[in-house]
Amino acid sequence: MTSTDSNWRRIAPGVLLPSALQAISYGAILPIIAVYAHDLGASLALAGLVAALILAGQLLGNLPGGWVVDRFGERNAMLAAAGLNIAALVGCALSTRPEPLVACALLIGVANAVFGLARQALVTIVIAPSFRARAFSLMIGAYRLGFLIGPFLGAAAISATGSIRAGFGVAVASVLVTIVAVLLIPDPEKFAGVSGAPAGAPRPKLLTTIRESRRVLWRVGFAAMAVSAMRSSRNTLLPLWATSLGLDATTIALVVGVGSAIDFSLFYVGGILMDRYGRWGVGVLTLLSYGVGHLVLALTHSDPLAVQVFLAVVVAFAVTDGLCSGIIMTTGADMADMVNPNRPAVFLAAWRVVTDLGSAGAPLAISLLTGIASLAWAAASIGLVGFAGAFVLGRYGSALLREAAARRAARDSALATTTPGPLQRTQADAVR
């Protein structure tokens, strides 16, 4: 058994199960938190703000999360984030006025950001690059499965108790089980092939890391941000587009459900493609596919076959999203190998800020452009972002990805000659 296989077998329960459980918690509260705020007396605007602050918290939590993970270690950071999440969820459940929900929703987002960053850093450090895309794809698949289950569990609990607070109870229970699963992860230094930073090496500083890696963040990071924007746009644009075509709610739900099923069925295939054939080709094709799909929608809204074209685009987007599952995390981990392979958390924090800007900005852009011009103009504009990302990745990011591939090959070769067994990290990393 290779060190990669051994490491993955040891880390998988502590990565996949928490991913699914975290998604169950998130999925259980996301559909109800705005309704809950409104029931407590919030206006519709404030209720919408409460829901939006979860995403804002995720964005704000990335940069301090990088310091937390680097300072205290991946497993400890996940445990701390889970504890913060529980406190915020309990605060939501005990609230009698909407104002405390503002702070609690923000903290839920921060906790999710720190947890996700720690989990990504752990896989980056422990898993050999030749298996990295498959590991991240499996992690994304587990998260999507949990996010599918969460709303159903929340709805069942609310129906059984007659109280919307039961949804928060489901979320708390999921996080409690997450803590148990995280405790199953051995310390990273006990994995075969894992080494720490050199003795006396200074801890990476956030602003210094951002400045020194600005070329990576601008070129490859911009492409990853475009992928993130395309995915977020898909979730916002397609239901609006179906409504504009006159489709009823049942049909829209069915179409979205079929697309999600296709997406979910292909997540591991995407990991295999990225590990075997590289990240560059998958990334460029992903962005081109999204770009073409958005432009096709924009050009066919008034066509007699607009509904059929819409259904074809839904399927194309689902296939694309399935085949690029994990590409943002995988590419971020590859770039972290170039910046600081022993302490990737600080760079990954900056990377996640860039990509989260894409996911947060796309729905806002669609809303703004639809109000100013039309839904078709919004689709066309988002499609151009996809083409821009493909151009930047193809023209400027290819050299960086080739360099990352060379470093992956060198690291894999080094791991292949490493004698499996516990390796000690330096005294400077003892706190980890």
C-alpha positions as CSV (number, residue, x, y, z in Angstrom):
1,M,0.0,0.0,0.0
2,T,1.4,3.4,-1.0
3,S,1.6,6.3,1.5
4,T,-1.1,8.0,-0.5
5,D,-3.5,5.1,-0.1
6,S,-2.6,4.7,3.6
7,N,-3.0,8.4,4.3
8,W,-6.3,8.7,2.5
9,R,-7.7,5.6,4.3
10,R,-6.8,7.2,7.6
11,I,-8.0,10.6,6.9
12,A,-11.2,9.8,4.9
13,P,-13.6,9.2,7.9
14,G,-12.4,12.5,9.5
15,V,-12.9,14.5,6.2
16,L,-15.9,13.0,4.4
17,L,-18.2,12.5,7.4
18,P,-17.6,16.0,8.7
19,S,-18.2,17.4,5.2
20,A,-21.6,15.7,5.0
21,L,-22.5,16.6,8.6
22,Q,-21.5,20.2,8.1
23,A,-23.6,20.4,5.0
24,I,-26.6,18.8,6.8
25,S,-26.3,21.5,9.5
26,Y,-26.1,24.2,6.8
27,G,-28.9,22.8,4.7
28,A,-31.2,22.4,7.8
29,I,-31.1,26.1,8.6
30,L,-30.6,27.9,5.3
31,P,-34.2,27.6,4.1
32,I,-35.7,28.6,7.5
33,I,-33.5,31.3,9.0
34,A,-35.1,34.2,7.1
35,V,-38.5,32.9,7.9
36,Y,-37.6,32.5,11.5
37,A,-36.3,36.1,11.7
38,H,-39.6,37.3,10.1
39,D,-41.6,35.3,12.7
40,L,-39.6,37.0,15.5
41,G,-40.7,40.4,14.1
42,A,-38.1,41.3,11.5
43,S,-39.1,43.1,8.4
44,L,-38.6,41.3,5.1
45,A,-35.5,43.4,4.4
46,L,-34.0,42.5,7.8
47,A,-35.0,38.8,7.4
48,G,-33.2,38.8,4.0
49,L,-30.2,40.4,5.6
50,V,-30.0,37.7,8.3
51,A,-29.8,35.0,5.6
52,A,-27.3,36.9,3.5
53,L,-25.0,37.5,6.6
54,I,-24.2,33.7,6.7
55,L,-22.4,34.1,3.3
56,A,-20.9,37.4,4.4
57,G,-19.5,35.7,7.5
58,Q,-17.9,33.0,5.3
59,L,-16.2,35.7,3.3
60,L,-15.1,37.7,6.4
61,G,-13.9,34.5,8.2
62,N,-11.4,33.4,5.6
63,L,-8.5,35.7,6.4
64,P,-8.6,35.4,10.2
65,G,-9.3,31.7,9.7
66,G,-5.9,31.3,7.9
67,W,-4.2,32.6,11.0
68,V,-6.2,30.3,13.3
69,V,-5.4,27.2,11.2
70,D,-1.7,28.1,10.9
71,R,-1.3,28.9,14.6
72,F,-3.3,26.1,16.2
73,G,-3.3,23.3,13.5
74,E,-6.0,21.9,11.2
75,R,-7.7,19.6,13.6
76,N,-7.8,22.0,16.5
77,A,-9.2,24.7,14.2
78,M,-12.0,22.4,13.0
79,L,-12.9,21.7,16.6
80,A,-12.9,25.3,17.5
81,A,-15.0,26.2,14.5
82,A,-17.5,23.5,15.4
83,G,-17.8,24.9,18.9
84,L,-18.4,28.4,17.6
85,N,-21.0,27.0,15.2
86,I,-22.9,25.3,18.1
87,A,-22.8,28.5,20.2
88,A,-24.2,30.5,17.2
89,L,-26.9,27.9,16.4
90,V,-28.0,27.7,20.1
91,G,-28.1,31.5,20.1
92,C,-30.4,31.5,17.1
93,A,-32.7,28.9,18.7
94,L,-32.9,30.9,22.0
95,S,-33.5,34.3,20.4
96,T,-36.8,36.0,21.1
97,R,-36.0,39.1,18.9
98,P,-34.5,39.3,15.4
99,E,-31.6,41.5,16.3
100,P,-29.4,38.7,17.9
101,L,-29.9,36.6,14.8
102,V,-27.7,39.2,12.9
103,A,-24.7,38.4,15.1
104,C,-25.5,34.6,15.2
105,A,-25.8,34.4,11.4
106,L,-22.5,36.2,10.9
107,L,-20.8,33.8,13.4
108,I,-22.3,30.7,11.6
109,G,-20.6,32.0,8.4
110,V,-17.3,32.6,10.2
111,A,-17.4,29.1,11.7
112,N,-18.1,27.5,8.3
113,A,-15.2,29.4,6.8
114,V,-12.7,28.4,9.4
115,F,-13.9,24.8,9.3
116,G,-13.7,24.6,5.5
117,L,-10.3,26.2,5.4
118,A,-8.9,23.8,8.0
119,R,-10.3,20.8,6.2
120,Q,-8.8,22.0,2.9
121,A,-5.4,22.7,4.5
122,L,-5.4,19.2,6.0
123,V,-6.0,17.5,2.7
124,T,-3.4,19.7,1.1
125,I,-0.8,18.7,3.6
126,V,-1.5,15.0,4.0
127,I,-2.7,13.7,0.6
128,A,-0.1,13.3,-2.2
129,P,-0.8,15.7,-5.2
130,S,-1.4,12.8,-7.6
131,F,-4.5,11.8,-5.6
132,R,-5.5,15.3,-4.5
133,A,-8.3,16.0,-7.0
134,R,-10.0,12.8,-6.3
135,A,-9.8,13.5,-2.5
136,F,-11.3,16.9,-2.9
137,S,-14.0,15.6,-5.3
138,L,-15.0,13.0,-2.8
139,M,-15.2,15.7,-0.1
140,I,-17.3,17.9,-2.4
141,G,-19.6,14.9,-3.1
142,A,-20.0,14.3,0.6
143,Y,-20.9,17.9,1.1
144,R,-23.5,17.9,-1.7
145,L,-25.1,14.8,-0.3
146,G,-25.3,16.4,3.1
147,F,-26.8,19.6,1.7
148,L,-29.4,17.5,-0.1
149,I,-30.3,15.7,3.2
150,G,-30.3,18.7,5.5
151,P,-33.5,20.4,4.4
152,F,-35.5,17.2,4.6
153,L,-34.2,16.4,8.1
154,G,-35.0,20.0,9.2
155,A,-38.5,19.8,7.7
156,A,-39.2,16.5,9.4
157,A,-38.1,17.9,12.8
158,I,-40.2,21.0,12.4
159,S,-43.2,18.9,11.3
160,A,-42.8,16.5,14.2
161,T,-42.5,19.2,16.9
162,G,-44.5,22.0,15.4
163,S,-41.7,24.5,16.1
164,I,-39.3,26.1,13.6
165,R,-36.6,26.0,16.3
166,A,-36.4,22.2,15.8
167,G,-34.5,23.0,12.5
168,F,-31.7,24.5,14.6
169,G,-31.8,21.4,16.8
170,V,-31.0,19.3,13.8
171,A,-28.1,21.6,12.9
172,V,-26.7,21.4,16.5
173,A,-27.0,17.6,16.5
174,S,-25.1,17.4,13.2
175,V,-22.3,19.6,14.5
176,L,-22.0,17.6,17.6
177,V,-21.5,14.4,15.6
178,T,-19.0,16.4,13.5
179,I,-16.9,16.9,16.5
180,V,-16.7,13.2,17.2
181,A,-15.8,12.6,13.5
182,V,-13.0,15.2,13.6
183,L,-11.5,13.5,16.7
184,L,-11.0,10.4,14.6
185,I,-8.3,12.3,12.6
186,P,-4.8,11.5,13.7
187,D,-2.4,14.5,14.1
188,P,-1.0,15.4,10.7
189,E,2.6,14.7,11.7
190,K,1.8,11.1,12.2
191,F,1.0,10.6,8.5
192,A,3.5,9.0,6.1
193,G,5.3,11.5,4.0
194,V,4.3,14.5,6.0
195,S,7.0,16.9,7.0
196,G,6.9,20.2,8.8
197,A,8.5,23.6,8.3
198,P,12.2,23.9,8.8
199,A,13.4,24.6,12.3
200,G,13.1,28.3,13.2
201,A,11.1,29.1,10.0
202,P,8.9,32.2,10.6
203,R,5.2,31.8,10.3
204,P,3.8,33.2,7.1
205,K,2.2,36.7,7.4
206,L,-1.1,37.3,5.6
207,L,-0.3,40.6,3.8
208,T,3.2,39.3,2.9
209,T,1.7,36.1,1.5
210,I,-0.8,38.0,-0.5
211,R,1.8,40.4,-1.9
212,E,4.3,37.6,-2.8
213,S,1.6,35.4,-4.4
214,R,-0.2,38.2,-6.3
215,R,0.8,36.8,-9.6
216,V,-0.8,33.4,-8.7
217,L,-3.9,35.1,-7.3
218,W,-4.4,37.3,-10.3
219,R,-3.9,34.7,-12.9
220,V,-5.0,31.3,-11.6
221,G,-7.1,32.9,-8.8
222,F,-9.1,35.0,-11.3
223,A,-9.9,31.9,-13.3
224,A,-11.0,30.1,-10.1
225,M,-13.1,33.2,-9.2
226,A,-14.8,33.0,-12.6
227,V,-15.6,29.3,-12.1
228,S,-17.1,30.2,-8.7
229,A,-19.1,33.0,-10.3
230,M,-20.4,30.6,-13.0
231,R,-21.6,28.1,-10.4
232,S,-23.3,30.7,-8.3
233,S,-24.9,32.2,-11.4
234,R,-26.2,28.8,-12.4
235,N,-28.1,28.5,-9.1
236,T,-29.6,32.0,-9.4
237,L,-30.1,32.5,-13.2
238,L,-31.7,29.2,-14.1
239,P,-34.8,29.5,-11.9
240,L,-35.3,33.1,-13.0
241,W,-34.9,32.0,-16.6
242,A,-37.4,29.2,-16.3
243,T,-39.9,31.6,-14.7
244,S,-39.4,34.1,-17.6
245,L,-40.2,31.3,-20.0
246,G,-43.5,30.7,-18.3
247,L,-42.6,27.3,-16.7
248,D,-44.6,26.5,-13.5
249,A,-43.0,25.9,-10.1
250,T,-43.3,22.1,-10.4
251,T,-41.5,22.0,-13.7
252,I,-38.8,24.3,-12.4
253,A,-38.2,22.1,-9.4
254,L,-38.1,19.0,-11.5
255,V,-35.6,20.5,-13.9
256,V,-33.4,21.7,-11.2
257,G,-33.6,18.4,-9.4
258,V,-32.6,16.4,-12.6
259,G,-29.7,18.8,-13.1
260,S,-28.6,18.3,-9.5
261,A,-28.8,14.5,-9.9
262,I,-26.6,14.6,-13.1
263,D,-24.2,16.9,-11.3
264,F,-23.9,14.6,-8.3
265,S,-23.4,11.5,-10.4
266,L,-20.2,12.9,-12.0
267,F,-18.3,14.4,-9.1
268,Y,-15.7,11.6,-8.8
269,V,-15.2,11.4,-12.6
270,G,-14.1,15.0,-12.5
271,G,-11.5,14.1,-9.8
272,I,-10.1,11.3,-12.0
273,L,-9.8,13.6,-15.0
274,M,-8.0,16.3,-13.1
275,D,-5.5,13.8,-11.5
276,R,-4.8,12.0,-14.8
277,Y,-4.9,14.8,-17.4
278,G,-4.2,17.9,-15.4
279,R,-6.1,20.9,-14.0
280,W,-5.5,23.3,-16.9
281,G,-7.6,21.5,-19.5
282,V,-10.5,20.8,-17.2
283,G,-10.4,24.4,-16.0
284,V,-10.4,26.0,-19.5
285,L,-13.1,23.6,-20.8
286,T,-15.2,24.3,-17.7
287,L,-15.1,28.1,-18.3
288,L,-15.7,27.8,-22.0
289,S,-18.7,25.5,-21.4
290,Y,-20.2,27.9,-18.9
291,G,-19.5,30.9,-21.1
292,V,-21.1,29.3,-24.2
293,G,-24.1,28.2,-22.2
294,H,-24.8,31.7,-20.8
295,L,-24.5,33.2,-24.3
296,V,-26.8,30.6,-25.8
297,L,-29.4,31.4,-23.3
298,A,-29.1,35.1,-23.9
299,L,-29.5,34.7,-27.7
300,T,-32.4,32.3,-27.6
301,H,-34.8,33.8,-25.1
302,S,-37.4,34.8,-27.7
303,D,-36.8,31.7,-29.9
304,P,-39.7,29.3,-30.5
305,L,-37.4,26.5,-29.1
306,A,-36.4,28.6,-26.1
307,V,-37.7,26.0,-23.6
308,Q,-35.9,23.1,-25.3
309,V,-32.7,25.2,-25.5
310,F,-33.1,26.0,-21.8
311,L,-33.4,22.3,-20.9
312,A,-30.3,21.5,-23.0
313,V,-28.3,24.2,-21.2
314,V,-29.4,22.9,-17.8
315,V,-28.0,19.5,-18.7
316,A,-24.8,21.0,-20.1
317,F,-24.3,23.0,-16.9
318,A,-25.0,20.0,-14.7
319,V,-22.4,17.9,-16.6
320,T,-19.9,20.7,-16.5
321,D,-20.4,21.3,-12.8
322,G,-20.1,17.6,-12.1
323,L,-16.9,17.2,-14.0
324,C,-15.2,20.2,-12.4
325,S,-16.1,19.2,-8.8
326,G,-13.3,20.1,-6.5
327,I,-11.3,22.1,-9.1
328,I,-11.2,25.3,-7.1
329,M,-9.9,23.5,-3.9
330,T,-7.5,21.3,-5.9
331,T,-6.0,24.2,-7.9
332,G,-5.8,26.2,-4.7
333,A,-3.9,23.4,-3.0
334,D,-1.6,23.1,-6.0
335,M,-0.8,26.8,-5.9
336,A,-0.2,26.5,-2.1
337,D,2.5,24.0,-2.9
338,M,4.3,26.7,-4.8
339,V,3.9,29.4,-2.1
340,N,4.4,27.5,1.1
341,P,3.9,23.7,1.0
342,N,4.5,23.2,4.7
343,R,2.1,25.9,5.9
344,P,-0.6,26.4,3.2
345,A,-3.4,27.8,5.4
346,V,-2.5,31.5,5.0
347,F,-2.3,31.3,1.2
348,L,-5.5,29.2,1.1
349,A,-7.3,31.9,3.2
350,A,-6.4,34.5,0.5
351,W,-7.4,32.0,-2.2
352,R,-10.8,31.4,-0.7
353,V,-11.4,35.2,-0.4
354,V,-10.8,35.5,-4.1
355,T,-13.1,32.6,-5.1
356,D,-15.8,33.6,-2.6
357,L,-15.9,37.0,-4.2
358,G,-17.0,35.3,-7.4
359,S,-19.8,33.3,-5.7
360,A,-21.0,36.3,-3.8
361,G,-20.8,38.8,-6.7
362,A,-22.5,36.8,-9.4
363,P,-26.1,36.9,-7.9
364,L,-25.7,40.6,-7.1
365,A,-24.5,41.2,-10.7
366,I,-27.5,39.3,-12.1
367,S,-29.9,41.2,-10.0
368,L,-28.4,44.6,-10.9
369,L,-28.1,43.9,-14.6
370,T,-31.6,42.5,-14.8
371,G,-32.9,45.6,-13.2
372,I,-30.9,47.9,-15.4
373,A,-31.2,46.1,-18.7
374,S,-32.8,42.6,-18.9
375,L,-32.3,39.0,-17.8
376,A,-30.8,38.2,-21.3
377,W,-28.2,41.0,-20.8
378,A,-27.4,39.6,-17.4
379,A,-26.8,36.1,-18.8
380,A,-24.6,37.5,-21.6
381,S,-22.5,39.5,-19.2
382,I,-21.9,36.6,-16.9
383,G,-21.0,34.5,-19.9
384,L,-18.3,37.0,-20.8
385,V,-16.8,36.5,-17.4
386,G,-16.5,32.8,-18.2
387,F,-14.6,33.6,-21.5
388,A,-12.4,36.1,-19.7
389,G,-11.5,33.5,-17.1
390,A,-10.7,30.9,-19.8
391,F,-8.5,33.5,-21.6
392,V,-6.6,34.4,-18.4
393,L,-6.1,30.8,-17.5
394,G,-5.1,29.7,-21.0
395,R,-2.8,32.6,-21.7
396,Y,-1.3,33.5,-18.3
397,G,-2.1,30.7,-15.9
398,S,-0.8,27.8,-18.0
399,A,2.8,28.4,-17.0
400,L,1.9,28.5,-13.4
401,L,-0.1,25.3,-13.7
402,R,2.8,23.6,-15.5
403,E,5.2,24.6,-12.7
404,A,2.7,23.3,-10.1
405,A,2.5,20.0,-12.1
406,A,6.3,19.7,-12.0
407,R,6.4,20.3,-8.3
408,R,3.6,17.8,-7.8
409,A,5.6,15.2,-9.7
410,A,8.7,15.9,-7.6
411,R,6.7,15.7,-4.4
412,D,5.1,12.4,-5.5
413,S,8.5,11.0,-6.3
414,A,9.8,12.1,-2.9
415,L,6.8,10.5,-1.2
416,A,7.3,7.3,-3.1
417,T,10.7,6.9,-1.6
418,T,9.6,7.9,1.9
419,T,9.6,5.1,4.4
420,P,6.0,5.0,5.9
421,G,5.9,5.7,9.6
422,P,5.3,8.5,12.0
423,L,7.5,11.6,11.3
424,Q,8.1,14.2,13.9
425,R,7.6,17.9,13.2
426,T,9.9,20.5,14.5
427,Q,9.7,22.1,17.9
428,A,8.5,25.3,16.3
429,D,5.4,23.3,15.1
430,A,4.8,21.5,18.4
431,V,1.7,23.5,19.0
432,R,0.2,22.1,15.9
